[in-house]
């Protein structure tokens, strides 16, 4: 049997496939970069000098005349991570940095343009990973997982920010990124939230999770949302929305309309009395009273006379599909002062003391790649990443890099706080006066039997008392300094609380202003629609009047022509009668026949006139009825 050839085709996994290691040391290969410059095919965000610092490899499909699996065209792991960091720190927040002079004329970039640019370049980053077999079943590396996780966070954020833009096409890349990432629990929770309506997929996914991941806060939160959604527990679902982090809220946001519809349908079946609108706003996480009233109206439910309550049980519930809109209060406000680049790093999802450190293997891989491929190139700036086996405590420092008055350039980590100088001690007491005199006398001192100068012991006691007073004073000064430090710390905490309250109030005020602006816009739209309807009605009435006038003129013209024809006919008949009278004896017969013909024509004319009058009366009646029916 060993001599027989084996004709079965064995299925090989990706781990045994031939791998390619990229050799391109720039964000874009020189060949492609020169081609784009020669054809003037650069994006606005890629214009600058030197070109290699701005141009990024764009997404392309493999073709016969364009091969992708060329090592010199593929970027290695370190360059791919550098490209992703460049997109995070220098591109995705450009709409918050004022007008960009690279546009003609200069303007603030639209976020959709930034998204499309990021989506194209990030897709090619993922493609370069795939070409090097860094995918499911193939090779694994922490850099590939880190970059994929950052890209996925950005797409989750964009799903909420761009949901109302009609040009936005939802693109998500929630692949399973392996089981060695420090952020694995976070992304396991995202997978469950992304598939809340697919029970079989969620249950199959959770069966494969390790116990440590299954009991993490991210997965427990996602499973609670999953259970609330499938049991129609809208109270628990929207309670979780209020407790959710930014990216968790972005994923739950897609289920808001359906969850609200289910909740209103359940309340419509149960309640038979008005339900206050204000508690409903918080219960179902509406942004405002107007927002709640609009959604309630779309479901066929009416409001009370004062508009403060929803009246259930009076009309048929309509389960129409309600469009998804952005939520400023329950999603956007969770971003706070963080930029999009901070969201890509995941700092909005962790407490300051629980932010995971990146594996040291990332630095080791980048340093080894630098020694092999580009040893003379300076290190790129990455002040936000913190790795294991460092002396610093990155978990708290990573949350202090906020966007307060920053530009699009990378922020450097803030310097450590400078401690205030301790309070200076009190000046030393003056030295004792020389004992050449006693109490200011110029006489030599008198010595008693014991060999002690009289009054010297008193002077020593005074000096000791002064020393004790000085020590007590120093101790009091130290206590005052400690109390002052405590007061300063309390004031700083109170100031921080006031700043947080002010930020929340500003966000609430901004949401209210946005709602008021939206209401004003809707009122203006309604007014414009009413005005347009009135103008259309006026134009229609004028056209109808003109048509009637034309018909009247045409009728008058036809009547005039008829009269002229009759007149000519009568003249011809008179001439004929005269001719007959002169030439024929049967004049009476001819006259009788002529009279009969005239009578017949007269009857036909009269019948046509009566029909025309009836048509005119019917047209006038129809116009009158249509005006009466018009609101």
C-alpha positions in Angstrom: 0.0 0.0 0.0 2.9 2.3 0.5 3.7 2.1 -3.2 0.3 3.3 -4.2 0.2 7.1 -4.9 -2.0 9.1 -2.6 -4.4 11.0 -4.8 -6.4 12.6 -1.9 -6.0 16.4 -1.7 -5.1 17.3 1.9 -6.5 20.6 3.3 -3.7 22.7 4.7 -4.2 25.4 7.2 -2.8 28.9 6.8 -0.1 28.3 9.4 1.7 26.1 6.9 1.4 28.6 4.0 4.4 30.4 2.5 4.6 33.8 4.2 5.9 37.1 2.9 7.8 39.7 5.0 7.3 43.3 3.8 10.4 45.4 3.0 8.8 48.9 2.4 10.1 51.2 5.0 7.8 54.2 4.3 4.0 54.7 4.6 3.9 54.3 0.8 6.4 52.7 -1.5 8.5 55.0 -3.7 7.1 53.6 -6.9 3.5 54.2 -6.0 4.4 57.6 -4.4 6.1 58.8 -7.6 3.2 57.5 -9.7 0.7 59.5 -7.6 2.7 62.7 -7.8 3.3 62.3 -11.5 -0.5 61.8 -12.2 -1.5 64.5 -9.6 -3.6 61.9 -7.9 -2.9 62.9 -4.3 -5.6 63.4 -1.7 -5.8 66.8 -0.1 -4.7 65.3 3.2 -1.5 64.0 1.5 -0.2 67.3 0.2 2.9 68.5 2.0 6.7 68.3 2.1 8.5 66.0 2.2 6.1 63.8 0.3 7.1 60.6 2.1 5.9 62.1 5.4 2.3 62.6 4.1 1.5 60.1 1.3 0.0 56.8 2.5 -0.5 53.7 0.5 -4.0 53.6 -0.8 -6.3 50.6 -1.2 -6.0 48.8 -4.6 -7.2 45.4 -5.8 -4.8 42.9 -7.3 -4.9 42.7 -11.1 -2.8 41.2 -13.9 -0.9 44.4 -14.4 -0.7 45.2 -10.7 0.6 42.6 -8.2 0.2 43.2 -4.5 2.4 40.3 -3.2 5.7 42.1 -3.9 7.9 42.4 -0.7 9.2 45.8 -1.7 5.6 47.1 -1.9 4.4 45.6 1.4 5.0 47.4 4.7 6.3 45.4 7.7 4.8 45.3 11.1 6.5 48.4 12.6 5.8 50.6 9.6 2.1 49.5 9.6 1.8 50.5 13.2 3.6 53.8 12.5 1.1 54.5 9.7 -1.8 53.8 11.9 -0.4 56.1 14.6 0.1 58.8 12.0 -3.6 58.5 10.9 -4.7 58.7 14.5 -2.5 61.6 15.7 -2.4 63.8 12.5 -5.5 63.1 10.4 -8.8 62.0 12.1 -9.0 65.2 14.3 -8.3 67.7 11.5 -11.9 69.0 11.5 -11.2 70.4 15.0 -8.1 72.3 14.1 -9.6 75.1 12.0 -9.4 75.8 8.2 -6.9 73.6 6.3 -4.9 75.8 3.8 -4.5 72.7 1.5 -8.1 73.2 0.4 -8.9 75.7 -2.3 -10.3 77.9 -0.9 -9.2 77.0 2.7 -11.9 75.4 4.8 -12.5 73.1 7.7 -12.4 69.5 6.5 -15.6 67.6 6.6 -15.6 64.6 9.0 -17.0 62.4 6.2 -14.0 63.3 4.1 -11.7 62.3 6.9 -13.6 59.1 7.5 -13.4 58.1 3.8 -9.6 58.8 3.7 -9.1 56.8 6.9 -11.3 54.0 5.7 -9.3 53.6 2.4 -5.9 53.8 4.0 -6.8 51.5 6.9 -8.2 49.0 4.5 -4.9 48.8 2.8 -3.2 48.5 6.2 -5.3 45.4 6.9 -4.6 44.1 3.4 -0.8 44.3 4.1 -1.3 42.3 7.2 -3.3 39.7 5.2 -0.6 39.5 2.5 1.9 38.7 5.3 -0.5 36.0 6.6 -1.4 37.8 9.8 -5.0 36.6 9.9 -7.2 33.9 11.4 -5.4 30.6 11.1 -2.2 32.2 10.0 0.5 34.0 11.9 -0.2 36.0 15.1 1.4 39.1 16.4 0.5 41.7 19.0 1.1 44.6 16.6 -1.4 43.2 14.1 -4.0 42.8 17.0 -3.2 46.3 18.3 -3.7 48.0 14.9 -6.9 46.1 14.2 -8.3 47.0 17.5 -7.6 50.7 17.0 -9.2 50.6 13.6 -12.3 48.8 15.0 -12.7 51.4 17.7 -12.7 54.2 15.2 -15.3 52.5 13.1 -17.5 52.0 16.1 -17.3 55.7 17.0 -18.1 56.7 13.3 -21.2 54.6 13.3 -22.8 57.1 15.7 -21.2 60.3 14.5 -22.1 59.7 10.8 -25.4 57.9 11.2 -27.4 60.9 10.0 -25.2 61.6 7.0 -26.9 60.1 3.8 -23.5 59.6 2.1 -22.3 57.4 5.0 -22.0 53.7 4.2 -21.7 51.6 7.3 -18.4 49.7 7.4 -17.4 47.6 10.3 -14.4 45.3 10.9 -15.2 43.4 14.0 -13.0 40.4 13.4 -11.8 38.1 16.1 -8.3 39.3 16.8 -6.8 36.3 18.6 -6.6 35.4 22.3 -3.4 37.1 23.5 -4.5 40.7 23.4 -4.8 42.6 26.6 -8.0 44.2 25.2 -9.6 40.8 24.4 -12.4 41.2 26.9 -13.2 44.6 25.6 -13.6 43.3 22.0 -15.5 40.2 23.1 -18.0 42.6 24.6 -18.1 44.6 21.3 -18.8 41.4 19.3 -21.8 40.6 21.5 -23.2 44.1 21.3 -22.7 44.1 17.6 -24.9 40.9 17.3 -27.5 41.5 19.9 -30.3 40.4 17.5 -28.4 37.2 16.5 -28.9 34.9 19.5 -27.3 31.8 17.9 -24.1 33.7 16.9 -23.8 35.2 20.4 -24.4 31.9 22.2 -21.9 30.1 19.9 -19.3 32.8 20.5 -19.6 32.8 24.3 -19.2 29.1 24.5 -15.6 29.4 23.2 -14.6 32.2 25.6 -12.3 31.4 28.5 -13.8 31.8 32.0 -11.6 34.8 32.7 -13.0 36.7 29.7 -16.5 35.5 30.2 -16.5 37.0 33.7 -15.0 40.3 32.7 -17.0 43.5 33.1 -17.1 44.1 29.4 -18.6 40.7 28.6 -20.9 40.8 31.6 -22.2 44.2 30.5 -22.8 42.9 26.9 -24.6 39.8 28.1 -26.8 41.9 30.4 -27.7 44.0 27.3 -28.3 40.8 25.3 -30.7 39.4 27.9 -32.5 42.7 28.3 -33.0 43.0 24.5 -34.3 39.4 24.1 -36.6 39.6 27.1 -37.9 43.1 26.0 -36.8 44.5 29.4 -36.6 48.0 28.1 -36.1 49.4 31.6 -32.9 47.4 32.1 -31.8 48.0 28.5 -31.9 51.8 28.8 -30.4 51.6 32.3 -27.4 49.9 30.7 -27.3 52.6 28.1 -27.0 55.3 30.8 -24.2 53.2 32.4 -22.4 52.4 29.1 -19.0 53.7 28.1 -18.6 55.7 24.8 -18.0 52.8 22.4 -20.6 50.6 24.2 -23.1 53.4 23.8 -22.2 53.7 20.1 -22.9 50.0 19.5 -26.2 50.1 21.6 -27.3 53.2 19.8 -28.3 51.3 16.7 -31.0 49.4 18.7 -32.6 52.6 20.2 -35.5 52.9 17.7 -36.5 49.2 17.9 -36.2 49.1 21.7 -38.3 52.2 22.0 -40.9 50.8 19.6 -41.1 47.6 21.6 -41.4 49.6 24.9 -44.1 51.9 23.5 -46.0 48.9 22.1 -45.9 47.2 25.5 -47.1 50.4 27.3 -49.8 50.9 24.8 -51.2 47.4 25.5 -51.0 47.8 29.3 -51.7 51.5 30.2 -55.1 53.0 29.9 -54.4 56.4 31.3 -52.0 59.2 30.3 -48.3 58.7 31.1 -46.2 61.8 31.9 -43.8 62.7 29.0 -41.0 63.9 31.2 -40.4 60.6 33.0 -40.7 58.8 29.6 -37.7 60.9 28.3 -35.4 59.5 30.9 -36.9 56.0 30.9 -36.3 55.5 27.1 -33.2 57.8 26.9 -34.7 60.5 24.6 -32.5 63.6 24.2 -35.4 66.1 24.8 -39.1 66.4 25.3 -39.5 67.4 21.6 -37.6 64.2 20.5 -39.9 62.1 22.7 -43.0 63.8 21.3 -41.8 63.2 17.7 -41.1 59.5 18.2 -44.4 59.0 20.1 -46.3 60.7 17.2 -44.6 58.5 14.6 -46.1 55.5 16.4 -49.6 56.8 16.2 -49.9 57.9 19.8 -51.4 61.2 20.8 -50.4 63.7 23.4 -52.6 65.3 26.0 -54.1 68.8 25.5 -51.2 70.4 27.4 -48.6 68.2 25.7 -47.2 66.9 29.0 -48.5 63.3 28.8 -48.8 60.5 26.3 -52.3 59.1 25.9 -52.3 55.3 25.6 -55.3 53.2 24.5 -57.1 55.8 22.4 -55.6 54.9 18.9 -54.1 52.0 17.1 -50.4 51.6 17.7 -48.2 52.0 14.6 -45.0 50.0 14.6 -43.3 51.9 11.8 -39.6 52.0 11.4 -38.2 55.1 13.0 -34.9 56.5 11.6 -31.8 56.3 13.7 -30.5 59.7 14.8 -27.5 60.9 16.8 -27.8 61.1 20.6 -26.0 64.1 22.1 -27.1 63.3 25.7 -26.5 59.6 26.0 -23.7 59.0 23.5 -21.8 62.0 22.3 -21.5 63.5 25.8 -19.6 60.4 27.0 -16.7 61.4 24.8 -16.1 64.5 27.0 -12.8 66.2 26.2 -11.2 63.2 24.5 -10.2 63.4 20.9 -10.9 60.7 18.3 -7.3 59.5 18.6 -7.8 58.9 22.3 -10.9 56.9 21.5 -8.8 54.7 19.1 -6.5 54.0 22.0 -9.4 52.9 24.1 -8.9 55.3 27.0 -12.6 56.1 27.2 -13.4 52.4 28.0 -11.3 52.0 31.1 -10.8 53.6 34.5 -7.4 55.4 34.9 -6.0 52.7 37.1 -7.2 49.8 35.0 -6.0 50.8 31.5 -4.0 47.8 30.1 -0.4 48.1 29.3 0.7 47.1 25.8 3.0 44.1 25.5 6.7 44.7 25.5 6.9 42.5 22.3 5.7 45.5 20.3 8.8 47.6 21.2 11.1 44.6 20.7 9.7 43.9 17.3 9.9 47.5 16.2 13.5 47.8 17.4 14.5 44.6 15.6 12.8 45.8 12.4 14.6 49.2 12.7 18.0 47.5 13.0 17.3 45.4 10.0 15.6 47.8 7.6 16.0 51.5 8.6 18.7 51.9 11.3 19.4 55.6 10.5 15.8 56.8 10.7 14.8 58.7 13.8 12.2 57.2 16.1 8.6 58.4 15.5 6.8 60.2 18.2 4.5 58.0 20.2 3.9 59.7 23.6 0.6 57.9 24.3 1.6 54.2 24.3 2.7 52.7 27.6 4.3 49.2 27.7 5.0 46.6 30.4 8.2 46.4 32.4 8.5 50.2 32.8 9.3 52.1 35.9 6.6 54.7 35.3 3.0 54.2 36.2 1.3 54.6 32.8 -2.2 53.6 33.9 -2.8 57.1 35.5 -0.6 59.1 33.1 -2.4 57.8 30.0 -5.7 59.5 31.1 -4.1 63.0 31.6 -3.4 63.6 27.9 -6.6 65.4 27.1 -7.5 67.8 24.3 -7.4 71.2 25.9 -6.4 73.8 23.3 -4.3 71.4 21.3 -3.5 71.4 17.6 -3.3 68.5 15.2 0.4 67.9 16.2 1.2 65.1 18.6 0.9 66.0 22.3 3.9 65.3 24.5 3.3 63.7 27.9 3.0 66.4 30.6 6.0 66.9 32.8 5.7 65.6 36.4 4.3 68.2 38.8 6.8 70.4 40.6 6.4 70.3 44.3 6.2 73.6 46.1 9.2 74.6 48.2 8.8 73.9 51.9 8.2 76.9 54.2 11.4 78.5 55.4 12.1 78.0 59.0 12.1 80.9 61.4 15.4 82.9 61.7 17.7 81.6 64.5 17.7 83.5 67.7 20.3 86.2 68.2 23.5 85.1 69.9 23.8 85.9 73.6 25.6 89.0 74.5 29.1 88.6 75.8 29.3 88.3 79.5 31.7 91.2 80.0 29.0 93.1 81.8 26.1 92.2 84.0 22.7 93.6 82.8 24.3 96.3 80.7 26.7 97.5 83.4 30.3 98.3 82.5 31.5 97.0 85.8 33.3 93.6 85.8 31.1 90.7 86.8 31.0 89.6 90.4 31.5 86.0 91.1 29.8 84.4 94.1 31.2 81.6 96.4 30.2 78.9 93.9 32.1 80.6 91.1 28.9 81.5 89.2 28.3 85.0 88.0 25.0 86.4 89.5 22.2 86.7 86.9 23.8 84.2 84.5 21.3 81.5 85.4 18.4 83.8 84.7 19.9 84.6 81.3 20.3 80.8 80.5 16.6 80.2 81.5 15.6 83.0 79.1 17.6 81.6 76.3 16.1 78.1 76.9 12.6 79.6 77.0 13.2 81.4 73.7 14.4 78.2 72.2 11.3 76.3 73.3 9.1 79.2 71.9 11.0 79.0 68.7 10.4 75.2 68.5 6.7 75.7 69.3 6.5 78.3 66.6 8.2 76.0 64.0 5.8 73.2 65.0 2.8 75.5 64.5 4.1 76.7 61.2 4.5 73.1 60.1 0.9 72.3 61.1 -0.3 75.4 59.3 1.5 74.3 56.2 0.0 70.8 56.4 -3.5 72.3 56.8 -2.9 74.7 53.9 -1.9 71.7 51.7 -5.1 69.9 52.7 -7.1 73.1 52.0 -5.4 73.4 48.6 -6.1 69.7 47.8 -9.7 70.2 48.8 -10.0 73.3 46.7 -8.5 71.5 43.8 -10.9 68.7 44.2 -13.8 71.1 44.5 -12.6 73.0 41.5 -12.4 69.8 39.5 -15.9 68.9 40.5 -17.1 72.4 39.5 -15.3 71.9 36.1 -17.0 68.6 35.6 -20.4 70.0 36.6 -19.8 72.9 34.2 -18.8 70.5 31.4 -22.0 68.5 32.0 -24.1 71.7 32.1 -22.4 72.9 28.9 -23.1 69.6 27.2 -26.8 69.7 28.4 -27.1 73.3 27.3 -25.6 72.4 23.9 -28.0 69.6 23.5 -30.9 71.9 24.5 -29.7 74.5 22.0 -29.4 71.9 19.3 -32.9 70.7 20.0 -34.2 74.3 19.9 -32.4 74.9 16.7 -33.9 71.7 15.3 -37.3 72.8 16.3 -36.8 76.2 14.8 -35.6 74.6 11.6 -38.6 72.3 11.5 -41.0 75.3 12.1 -39.3 77.2 9.3 -39.6 74.2 7.0 -43.3 73.9 7.8 -43.8 77.6 7.2 -42.0 77.3 3.9 -44.1 74.3 2.9 -47.3 76.2 3.8 -46.2 79.2 1.8 -45.3 77.0 -1.2 -48.7 75.3 -1.0 -50.4 78.7 -0.9 -48.4 79.9 -3.9 -49.2 76.7 -5.8 -53.0 77.2 -5.0 -52.8 80.8 -6.2 -51.1 79.8 -9.4 -53.7 77.1 -10.0 -56.6 79.6 -9.4 -55.0 82.1 -11.8 -54.5 79.4 -14.4 -58.1 78.3 -14.0 -59.3 81.9 -14.4 -57.2 82.4 -17.5 -58.6 79.2 -19.0 -62.2 80.2 -18.3 -61.5 83.7 -19.9 -60.0 82.0 -23.0 -63.0 79.7 -23.3 -65.3 82.7 -23.0 -63.4 84.6 -25.7 -63.4 81.5 -28.0 -67.1 81.1 -27.5 -67.7 84.8 -28.3 -65.6 84.4 -31.4 -67.5 81.3 -32.5 -70.8 83.1 -32.0 -69.6 86.1 -34.0 -68.5 83.8 -36.8 -71.8 82.0 -36.7 -73.8 85.2 -37.0 -71.7 86.3 -39.9 -72.3 83.0 -41.6 -76.1 83.2 -41.0 -76.1 86.8 -42.3 -74.3 85.7 -45.5 -76.7 82.7 -45.7 -79.8 84.9 -45.4 -78.5 87.2 -48.1 -77.9 84.3 -50.4 -81.4 83.0 -49.7 -82.9 86.4 -50.4 -81.0 86.5 -53.7 -82.2 83.0 -54.5 -85.8 83.9 -53.6 -85.6 86.9 -55.9 -84.2 84.8 -58.7 -86.8 82.1 -58.1 -89.6 84.6 -58.1 -88.4 86.0 -61.4 -87.6 82.7 -63.1 -89.9 80.0 -61.6 -93.6 79.5 -60.9 -93.0 77.1 -58.0 -91.8 79.9 -55.7 -94.0 78.8 -52.7 -92.7 75.3 -52.7 -89.1 76.5 -52.8 -89.9 78.9 -49.9 -91.5 76.2 -47.8 -88.5 73.8 -48.3 -86.1 76.7 -47.5 -88.0 77.5 -44.3 -87.9 73.9 -43.2 -84.1 73.8 -43.7 -83.7 77.0 -41.8 -85.8 75.8 -38.9 -83.8 72.6 -38.8 -80.5 74.5 -38.7 -81.9 76.9 -36.1 -82.9 74.0 -33.9 -79.4 72.5 -34.2 -77.8 75.8 -33.2 -80.1 76.2 -30.3 -79.3 72.7 -29.1 -75.5 73.4 -29.4 -76.0 76.6 -27.4 -77.9 74.8 -24.6 -75.1 72.2 -24.5 -72.4 74.8 -24.2 -74.3 76.6 -21.4 -74.6 73.3 -19.5 -70.9 72.6 -19.8 -70.0 76.1 -18.6 -72.3 75.8 -15.6 -70.8 72.4 -14.7 -67.3 73.8 -14.9 -68.2 76.7 -12.6 -69.9 74.3 -10.1 -66.9 72.0 -10.0 -64.6 75.0 -9.3 -66.8 76.2 -6.5 -66.9 72.7 -4.9 -63.1 72.4 -5.1 -62.6 75.8 -3.4 -65.0 74.9 -0.6 -63.1 71.6 0.0 -59.7 73.2 0.1 -58.5 73.9 3.7 
